[in-house]
Amino acid sequence: MAWATDYTLLAEVTRGDIVESVHFGSIAVVDYTGKIVASAGNPELVTFLRSSAKPIQVLPLLVKDLPYDFSAKEIAVMCASHSGTVEHTQTVAGILQKIGLDEGYLSCGTHEPFDRQTALWLKQEGLEPSPLYNNCSGKHAGMLALAKVSGYPLTGYEKIDHPVQQEILKFIADFTEVSPENIKIGIDGCGVPVFAVPLKNGALAFAKLSRPDLFSGKLKEAVKTVVHSMNAYPVMVAGTGRFDTDLMGSFPGRFVSKIGAEAVQIVGILNKGIAVAVKVADGNARALGAITLEALRQLGFIGDEELKKLATHYRPVIKNHKKEMVGEIKANFTLTIH
């Protein structure tokens, strides 16, 4: 990989007045026609969308004639990389109950919840986290719902050759405008397929997602439902203090935002048909919020005063073990306008 062309400096980490570490990456800003509006690094960089694809992955379910009345809160958690709080896990359990299944059908595996208080509570109670606590359990519940309503097998839904994943692959291809045979497939941490496309095509998917009026019929309603649900329940999409929750919660009705593992972030600007996709080369997400917000600032989608609402993400501080501020993370790049 040619680092000189694929990545550029996006953020610096200081300690005192010294730059101690740096993060390189790429940014693609794209409109709903596929035109690159602005960029940094290489917008053609092929990378896995990881969990940023979740708002697209739920669409095959929402275009069906559903016998279940899923709430906006439940749909939001289907799009989520949630923190594993009681509210999150109970909402996922409610989805499963609604479709007549239990957590034993989830193939996402288990991990300690992201939420520290919940993780501590589990340890104090001597409990092991169930699959419900997996940050992807909502997505998996949605996949099981798709299998159930479509009459597909409930086992193996996480495999690429299962009809559930084939339906999802078609939607990913349609929204990114990359043909299925050209989408590189990997396996995510939760066991389902993940999709690698050029960064600009990931942005294109969210540019379309941000303009439900581009679609018609059931797909239009499904896209509107996803955008509304994520904005109505941003805490379900991530959790308290996390970037997606804070961005959508601070500016209701302005953004649709989803992080992906290994430092991917895609934000659609609602009703504008423009989206920003970021990939940090080293996979470290600590500068991801700062980079994304700086891109939105340079594009005029967030004002300087508005950034104060998201100061902890825009200029994260580095603290020592005495809780003293010893440094900070700050974005340092200039977008090239096309």
LUMRO-864498 format. One record per residue (C-alpha): residue in one letter; x, y, z. Coordinates in nm, 4 decimals, padded with zeros to 6 digits. Layout:
<recs>
<rec 'A', <X, Y, Z>>
...
</recs>
This chain:
<recs>
<rec 'M', <00.0000, 00.0000, 00.0000>>
<rec 'A', <00.1370, 00.3382, -00.1011>>
<rec 'W', <00.1121, 00.5407, 00.2178>>
<rec 'A', <00.2100, 00.8639, 00.0457>>
<rec 'T', <-00.1016, 00.8557, -00.1713>>
<rec 'D', <-00.3526, 00.6617, 00.0397>>
<rec 'Y', <-00.3214, 00.8545, 00.3653>>
<rec 'T', <-00.2514, 01.2035, 00.4882>>
<rec 'L', <-00.2016, 01.3541, 00.8330>>
<rec 'L', <-00.5409, 01.4060, 00.9982>>
<rec 'A', <-00.4743, 01.4508, 01.3703>>
<rec 'E', <-00.2023, 01.5174, 01.6255>>
<rec 'V', <-00.1755, 01.4060, 01.9862>>
<rec 'T', <00.0159, 01.6494, 02.2038>>
<rec 'R', <00.1756, 01.6218, 02.5455>>
<rec 'G', <00.2632, 01.9663, 02.6724>>
<rec 'D', <00.3767, 02.1583, 02.3674>>
<rec 'I', <00.5188, 01.8529, 02.1902>>
<rec 'V', <00.3413, 01.6468, 01.9248>>
<rec 'E', <00.3834, 01.2998, 02.0682>>
<rec 'S', <00.1794, 01.0934, 01.8216>>
<rec 'V', <-00.0005, 01.1394, 01.4908>>
<rec 'H', <-00.2888, 00.9751, 01.3080>>
<rec 'F', <-00.2997, 00.9449, 00.9309>>
<rec 'G', <-00.6054, 00.8611, 00.7261>>
<rec 'S', <-00.8366, 00.9504, 00.4422>>
<rec 'I', <-01.1629, 01.1436, 00.4076>>
<rec 'A', <-01.4202, 01.1358, 00.1286>>
<rec 'V', <-01.7039, 01.3878, 00.1014>>
<rec 'V', <-01.9557, 01.2803, -00.1613>>
<rec 'D', <-02.2980, 01.3897, -00.2817>>
<rec 'Y', <-02.5875, 01.1608, -00.3693>>
<rec 'T', <-02.4882, 01.1531, -00.7380>>
<rec 'G', <-02.1483, 01.0087, -00.6496>>
<rec 'K', <-01.9572, 01.3313, -00.7094>>
<rec 'I', <-01.6602, 01.3844, -00.4782>>
<rec 'V', <-01.7181, 01.7230, -00.3144>>
<rec 'A', <-01.4028, 01.7292, -00.1007>>
<rec 'S', <-01.1333, 01.4932, 00.0185>>
<rec 'A', <-00.8163, 01.4380, 00.2154>>
<rec 'G', <-00.5830, 01.1512, 00.1442>>
<rec 'N', <-00.7301, 00.8978, -00.0963>>
<rec 'P', <-01.1113, 00.8896, -00.1349>>
<rec 'E', <-01.0689, 00.5781, -00.3511>>
<rec 'L', <-00.9159, 00.3834, -00.0609>>
<rec 'V', <-01.0848, 00.0440, -00.0297>>
<rec 'T', <-01.1760, -00.0267, 00.3316>>
<rec 'F', <-01.4275, -00.2279, 00.5310>>
<rec 'L', <-01.7352, -00.0290, 00.6318>>
<rec 'R', <-01.7670, -00.2419, 00.9461>>
<rec 'S', <-02.0571, -00.1236, 01.1655>>
<rec 'S', <-02.1045, 00.1930, 00.9634>>
<rec 'A', <-02.3070, -00.0293, 00.7295>>
<rec 'K', <-02.5711, -00.1103, 00.9925>>
<rec 'P', <-02.8264, 00.1544, 00.8854>>
<rec 'I', <-02.8155, -00.0029, 00.5365>>
<rec 'Q', <-02.8190, -00.3601, 00.6666>>
<rec 'V', <-03.1562, -00.3116, 00.8362>>
<rec 'L', <-03.3319, -00.1899, 00.5196>>
<rec 'P', <-03.4078, -00.5370, 00.3724>>
<rec 'L', <-03.6188, -00.6020, 00.6832>>
<rec 'L', <-03.8016, -00.2689, 00.6772>>
<rec 'V', <-03.9157, -00.2990, 00.3144>>
<rec 'K', <-04.1031, -00.6217, 00.3967>>
<rec 'D', <-04.4714, -00.6439, 00.4846>>
<rec 'L', <-04.4022, -00.6946, 00.8527>>
<rec 'P', <-04.6392, -00.8749, 01.0873>>
<rec 'Y', <-04.4481, -00.7104, 01.3730>>
<rec 'D', <-04.4849, -00.3496, 01.4832>>
<rec 'F', <-04.1271, -00.2517, 01.5582>>
<rec 'S', <-04.0902, 00.0745, 01.7508>>
<rec 'A', <-03.8476, 00.3511, 01.6547>>
<rec 'K', <-03.6461, 00.2599, 01.9629>>
<rec 'E', <-03.6176, -00.1012, 01.8468>>
<rec 'I', <-03.5185, 00.0014, 01.4948>>
<rec 'A', <-03.2547, 00.2369, 01.6357>>
<rec 'V', <-03.0944, -00.0486, 01.8279>>
<rec 'M', <-03.0975, -00.2623, 01.5118>>
<rec 'C', <-02.8679, 00.0074, 01.3661>>
<rec 'A', <-02.6550, 00.0241, 01.6778>>
<rec 'S', <-02.3163, -00.0543, 01.8176>>
<rec 'H', <-02.4691, -00.0179, 02.1601>>
<rec 'S', <-02.3055, 00.0108, 02.5011>>
<rec 'G', <-02.4821, -00.2857, 02.6579>>
<rec 'T', <-02.6820, -00.1017, 02.9226>>
<rec 'V', <-03.0010, -00.2472, 03.0673>>
<rec 'E', <-03.2008, -00.0253, 02.8313>>
<rec 'H', <-03.0105, -00.1597, 02.5317>>
<rec 'T', <-03.0315, -00.5253, 02.6280>>
<rec 'Q', <-03.3977, -00.5074, 02.7244>>
<rec 'T', <-03.4812, -00.3446, 02.3924>>
<rec 'V', <-03.3030, -00.6200, 02.2002>>
<rec 'A', <-03.4747, -00.8830, 02.4149>>
<rec 'G', <-03.8051, -00.7156, 02.3297>>
<rec 'I', <-03.7351, -00.7521, 01.9569>>
<rec 'L', <-03.6614, -01.1212, 02.0009>>
<rec 'Q', <-03.9762, -01.1730, 02.2090>>
<rec 'K', <-04.1806, -00.9947, 01.9436>>
<rec 'I', <-04.0616, -01.2399, 01.6746>>
<rec 'G', <-04.1027, -01.5403, 01.9019>>
<rec 'L', <-03.7337, -01.6140, 01.9645>>
<rec 'D', <-03.4874, -01.5828, 02.2504>>
<rec 'E', <-03.1233, -01.4857, 02.2851>>
<rec 'G', <-03.0143, -01.8432, 02.2196>>
<rec 'Y', <-03.0694, -01.7757, 01.8500>>
<rec 'L', <-02.8178, -01.4874, 01.8455>>
<rec 'S', <-02.4924, -01.5801, 01.6714>>
<rec 'C', <-02.3004, -01.2659, 01.7676>>
<rec 'G', <-02.1005, -01.4144, 02.0545>>
<rec 'T', <-02.0397, -01.2347, 02.3819>>
<rec 'H', <-01.8153, -00.9651, 02.5202>>
<rec 'E', <-01.8111, -00.7371, 02.8223>>
<rec 'P', <-02.0488, -00.4441, 02.7737>>
<rec 'F', <-01.8925, -00.1144, 02.6683>>
<rec 'D', <-02.0773, 00.0625, 02.9494>>
<rec 'R', <-01.8433, 00.0508, 03.2512>>
<rec 'Q', <-02.1156, 00.0645, 03.5151>>
<rec 'T', <-02.2989, -00.2264, 03.3551>>
<rec 'A', <-01.9778, -00.4262, 03.3250>>
<rec 'L', <-01.9009, -00.3601, 03.6937>>
<rec 'W', <-02.2549, -00.4596, 03.7949>>
<rec 'L', <-02.2242, -00.7903, 03.6109>>
<rec 'K', <-01.8961, -00.8662, 03.7888>>
<rec 'Q', <-02.0364, -00.7707, 04.1289>>
<rec 'E', <-02.3334, -00.9997, 04.0723>>
<rec 'G', <-02.1105, -01.2799, 03.9483>>
<rec 'L', <-02.2872, -01.2812, 03.6117>>
<rec 'E', <-02.1421, -01.3544, 03.2703>>
<rec 'P', <-02.2545, -01.1296, 02.9830>>
<rec 'S', <-02.4978, -01.2994, 02.7484>>
<rec 'P', <-02.5121, -01.2361, 02.3713>>
<rec 'L', <-02.7607, -00.9555, 02.4450>>
<rec 'Y', <-02.4692, -00.7471, 02.5766>>
<rec 'N', <-02.2797, -00.7765, 02.2489>>
<rec 'N', <-02.2787, -00.4313, 02.0875>>
<rec 'C', <-02.4117, -00.5911, 01.7664>>
<rec 'S', <-02.7009, -00.7827, 01.9241>>
<rec 'G', <-02.9584, -00.5395, 01.7848>>
<rec 'K', <-02.8309, -00.5916, 01.4314>>
<rec 'H', <-02.8440, -00.9682, 01.4812>>
<rec 'A', <-03.1987, -00.9476, 01.6172>>
<rec 'G', <-03.2938, -00.7569, 01.3017>>
<rec 'M', <-03.1334, -01.0253, 01.0875>>
<rec 'L', <-03.3288, -01.2930, 01.2717>>
<rec 'A', <-03.6463, -01.0916, 01.2155>>
<rec 'L', <-03.5672, -01.0813, 00.8431>>
<rec 'A', <-03.5170, -01.4579, 00.8415>>
<rec 'K', <-03.8393, -01.5161, 01.0332>>
<rec 'V', <-04.0609, -01.2930, 00.8181>>
<rec 'S', <-03.9095, -01.4309, 00.4971>>
<rec 'G', <-03.9364, -01.7960, 00.5946>>
<rec 'Y', <-03.5591, -01.8446, 00.5805>>
<rec 'P', <-03.3720, -02.0863, 00.8109>>
<rec 'L', <-03.3052, -01.9343, 01.1519>>
<rec 'T', <-02.9689, -02.1070, 01.1807>>
<rec 'G', <-02.6707, -01.9961, 00.9783>>
<rec 'Y', <-02.8185, -01.6509, 00.9150>>
<rec 'E', <-02.4719, -01.5050, 00.9743>>
<rec 'K', <-02.3139, -01.6892, 00.6785>>
<rec 'I', <-02.2597, -01.5091, 00.3473>>
<rec 'D', <-02.4457, -01.7757, 00.1493>>
<rec 'H', <-02.7584, -01.7468, 00.3678>>
<rec 'P', <-03.0492, -01.5638, 00.2014>>
<rec 'V', <-03.0450, -01.2987, 00.4784>>
<rec 'Q', <-02.6883, -01.2001, 00.3952>>
<rec 'Q', <-02.7537, -01.2164, 00.0223>>
<rec 'E', <-03.0417, -00.9707, 00.0612>>
<rec 'I', <-02.8193, -00.7423, 00.2686>>
<rec 'L', <-02.5387, -00.7663, 00.0119>>
<rec 'K', <-02.7780, -00.6498, -00.2597>>
<rec 'F', <-02.8749, -00.3414, -00.0569>>
<rec 'I', <-02.5108, -00.2626, 00.0175>>
<rec 'A', <-02.4356, -00.2907, -00.3544>>
<rec 'D', <-02.7313, -00.0691, -00.4483>>
<rec 'F', <-02.6491, 00.2053, -00.1978>>
<rec 'T', <-02.2720, 00.2064, -00.2565>>
<rec 'E', <-02.3099, 00.1526, -00.6317>>
<rec 'V', <-02.0448, -00.1183, -00.6236>>
<rec 'S', <-02.1484, -00.4424, -00.7919>>
<rec 'P', <-02.1736, -00.7412, -00.5548>>
<rec 'E', <-01.8886, -00.9235, -00.7263>>
<rec 'N', <-01.6588, -00.6251, -00.6644>>
<rec 'I', <-01.7401, -00.5917, -00.2941>>
<rec 'K', <-01.4721, -00.7570, -00.0848>>
<rec 'I', <-01.6142, -00.9716, 00.1954>>
<rec 'G', <-01.4636, -01.0234, 00.5388>>
<rec 'I', <-01.5983, -01.1471, 00.8718>>
<rec 'D', <-01.6825, -00.8996, 01.1458>>
<rec 'G', <-01.6138, -00.9401, 01.5155>>
<rec 'C', <-01.9744, -01.0497, 01.5636>>
<rec 'G', <-01.9465, -01.3186, 01.2965>>
<rec 'V', <-02.1446, -01.1686, 01.0071>>
<rec 'P', <-02.0049, -01.0585, 00.6698>>
<rec 'V', <-01.8522, -00.7118, 00.6383>>
<rec 'F', <-01.8122, -00.5232, 00.3156>>
<rec 'A', <-01.5082, -00.3426, 00.1753>>
<rec 'V', <-01.5678, -00.0701, -00.0832>>
<rec 'P', <-01.3915, 00.2528, -00.1787>>
<rec 'L', <-01.4307, 00.5135, 00.0945>>
<rec 'K', <-01.6148, 00.7431, -00.1472>>
<rec 'N', <-01.8747, 00.4727, -00.2069>>
<rec 'G', <-01.9314, 00.4353, 00.1656>>
<rec 'A', <-01.9967, 00.8083, 00.1769>>
<rec 'L', <-02.2291, 00.7751, -00.1242>>
<rec 'A', <-02.4436, 00.5239, 00.0662>>
<rec 'F', <-02.4981, 00.7747, 00.3484>>
<rec 'A', <-02.5507, 01.0623, 00.1062>>
<rec 'K', <-02.8433, 00.8628, -00.0319>>
<rec 'L', <-02.9590, 00.7649, 00.3166>>
<rec 'S', <-02.9751, 01.1344, 00.4042>>
<rec 'R', <-03.2219, 01.1997, 00.1207>>
<rec 'P', <-03.5239, 00.9672, 00.1620>>
<rec 'D', <-03.7011, 01.1667, -00.1097>>
<rec 'L', <-03.4681, 01.0081, -00.3652>>
<rec 'F', <-03.6602, 00.6833, -00.3248>>
<rec 'S', <-04.0188, 00.5734, -00.3696>>
<rec 'G', <-04.2628, 00.3261, -00.2200>>
<rec 'K', <-04.1543, 00.0935, 00.0580>>
<rec 'L', <-03.7869, 00.1806, 00.0238>>
<rec 'K', <-03.8584, 00.5511, 00.0746>>
<rec 'E', <-04.0552, 00.4714, 00.3905>>
<rec 'A', <-03.7805, 00.2359, 00.5125>>
<rec 'V', <-03.5085, 00.4997, 00.4676>>
<rec 'K', <-03.7247, 00.7611, 00.6414>>
<rec 'T', <-03.7845, 00.5168, 00.9269>>
<rec 'V', <-03.4133, 00.4492, 00.9761>>
<rec 'V', <-03.3216, 00.8190, 00.9772>>
<rec 'H', <-03.6107, 00.9078, 01.2086>>
<rec 'S', <-03.5407, 00.6215, 01.4507>>
<rec 'M', <-03.1697, 00.6983, 01.4838>>
<rec 'N', <-03.2450, 01.0667, 01.5470>>
<rec 'A', <-03.5344, 00.9988, 01.7837>>
<rec 'Y', <-03.3284, 00.7554, 01.9949>>
<rec 'P', <-02.9612, 00.8467, 01.9495>>
<rec 'V', <-02.8699, 00.6896, 02.2842>>
<rec 'M', <-02.9811, 00.3544, 02.1432>>
<rec 'V', <-02.7416, 00.3868, 01.8474>>
<rec 'A', <-02.4366, 00.4035, 02.0741>>
<rec 'G', <-02.4626, 00.5193, 02.4353>>
<rec 'T', <-02.4054, 00.8014, 02.6800>>
<rec 'G', <-02.0927, 01.0010, 02.5995>>
<rec 'R', <-02.0298, 00.8330, 02.2659>>
<rec 'F', <-01.9895, 01.0247, 01.9408>>
<rec 'D', <-02.2883, 00.9042, 01.7362>>
<rec 'T', <-02.5231, 00.9613, 02.0290>>
<rec 'D', <-02.3843, 01.3049, 02.1083>>
<rec 'L', <-02.3765, 01.4281, 01.7465>>
<rec 'M', <-02.7335, 01.3267, 01.6626>>
<rec 'G', <-02.8580, 01.4155, 02.0106>>
<rec 'S', <-02.7032, 01.7635, 02.0024>>
<rec 'F', <-02.8354, 01.8441, 01.6554>>
<rec 'P', <-03.1669, 01.6576, 01.6096>>
<rec 'G', <-03.2722, 01.6135, 01.2496>>
<rec 'R', <-02.9419, 01.7309, 01.1021>>
<rec 'F', <-02.7249, 01.4203, 01.0782>>
<rec 'V', <-02.7337, 01.0443, 01.0439>>
<rec 'S', <-02.4113, 00.9135, 01.1952>>
<rec 'K', <-02.2574, 00.5696, 01.2441>>
<rec 'I', <-01.9146, 00.4588, 01.3598>>
<rec 'G', <-01.7445, 00.1401, 01.2467>>
<rec 'A', <-01.4665, -00.0602, 01.4100>>
<rec 'E', <-01.1044, 00.0096, 01.3148>>
<rec 'A', <-01.1759, 00.3840, 01.3088>>
<rec 'V', <-01.4386, 00.4281, 01.0389>>
<rec 'Q', <-01.6995, 00.7044, 01.0650>>
<rec 'I', <-01.9678, 00.8039, 00.8163>>
<rec 'V', <-02.2017, 01.1001, 00.8631>>
<rec 'G', <-02.4838, 01.1960, 00.6277>>
<rec 'I', <-02.6095, 01.5536, 00.6330>>
<rec 'L', <-02.9858, 01.5172, 00.6328>>
<rec 'N', <-03.1785, 01.6635, 00.3405>>
<rec 'K', <-02.8527, 01.7809, 00.1786>>
<rec 'G', <-02.7610, 01.4577, 00.0036>>
<rec 'I', <-02.3977, 01.4896, 00.1158>>
<rec 'A', <-02.1977, 01.2597, 00.3427>>
<rec 'V', <-01.8533, 01.2514, 00.5017>>
<rec 'A', <-01.6627, 00.9223, 00.5365>>
<rec 'V', <-01.3456, 00.8987, 00.7464>>
<rec 'K', <-01.0943, 00.6159, 00.7841>>
<rec 'V', <-00.8033, 00.6464, 01.0279>>
<rec 'A', <-00.5171, 00.4332, 00.9029>>
<rec 'D', <-00.3995, 00.2831, 01.2313>>
<rec 'G', <-00.7498, 00.1805, 01.3398>>
<rec 'N', <-00.7349, 00.3892, 01.6588>>
<rec 'A', <-01.0656, 00.5721, 01.7079>>
<rec 'R', <-00.9460, 00.8223, 01.9692>>
<rec 'A', <-00.9140, 01.1025, 01.7119>>
<rec 'L', <-01.2138, 01.0001, 01.5023>>
<rec 'G', <-01.4610, 01.2452, 01.6534>>
<rec 'A', <-01.2160, 01.5354, 01.6264>>
<rec 'I', <-01.1435, 01.4576, 01.2615>>
<rec 'T', <-01.5091, 01.4135, 01.1682>>
<rec 'L', <-01.6179, 01.7334, 01.3405>>
<rec 'E', <-01.3361, 01.9311, 01.1817>>
<rec 'A', <-01.4442, 01.8056, 00.8390>>
<rec 'L', <-01.8039, 01.9100, 00.9136>>
<rec 'R', <-01.6768, 02.2499, 01.0337>>
<rec 'Q', <-01.4688, 02.3084, 00.7218>>
<rec 'L', <-01.7689, 02.2174, 00.5064>>
<rec 'G', <-01.9904, 02.4616, 00.6950>>
<rec 'F', <-02.2255, 02.1994, 00.8392>>
<rec 'I', <-02.1319, 02.2808, 01.2010>>
<rec 'G', <-02.0458, 02.6277, 01.3275>>
<rec 'D', <-01.7642, 02.7206, 01.5637>>
<rec 'E', <-02.0075, 02.8049, 01.8446>>
<rec 'E', <-02.1957, 02.4788, 01.7925>>
<rec 'L', <-01.8742, 02.2820, 01.8378>>
<rec 'K', <-01.8768, 02.3816, 02.2032>>
<rec 'K', <-02.1592, 02.1319, 02.2534>>
<rec 'L', <-01.9214, 01.8580, 02.1398>>
<rec 'A', <-01.5994, 01.9883, 02.2931>>
<rec 'T', <-01.5113, 01.6526, 02.4489>>
<rec 'H', <-01.5127, 01.4984, 02.1012>>
<rec 'Y', <-01.3727, 01.7925, 01.9053>>
<rec 'R', <-01.0718, 01.8490, 02.1306>>
<rec 'P', <-01.0362, 01.5449, 02.3593>>
<rec 'V', <-00.7973, 01.5994, 02.6485>>
<rec 'I', <-00.5226, 01.3655, 02.7632>>
<rec 'K', <-00.5175, 01.3202, 03.1418>>
<rec 'N', <-00.2687, 01.1526, 03.3717>>
<rec 'H', <-00.3616, 00.9186, 03.6566>>
<rec 'K', <-00.4160, 01.2192, 03.8831>>
<rec 'K', <-00.6848, 01.3437, 03.6397>>
<rec 'E', <-00.4661, 01.6375, 03.5397>>
<rec 'M', <-00.4774, 01.7571, 03.1791>>
<rec 'V', <-00.1387, 01.6882, 03.0181>>
<rec 'G', <-00.2203, 01.7005, 02.6470>>
<rec 'E', <-00.4922, 01.6920, 02.3849>>
<rec 'I', <-00.6003, 01.5449, 02.0536>>
<rec 'K', <-00.6660, 01.7886, 01.7725>>
<rec 'A', <-00.7472, 01.7551, 01.4044>>
<rec 'N', <-00.4857, 01.9012, 01.1712>>
<rec 'F', <-00.5773, 01.8871, 00.8021>>
<rec 'T', <-00.7338, 02.0944, 00.5284>>
<rec 'L', <-00.9887, 01.9399, 00.2968>>
<rec 'T', <-00.9277, 01.9701, -00.0743>>
<rec 'I', <-01.2434, 02.1068, -00.2332>>
<rec 'H', <-01.3192, 01.9483, -00.5702>>
</recs>
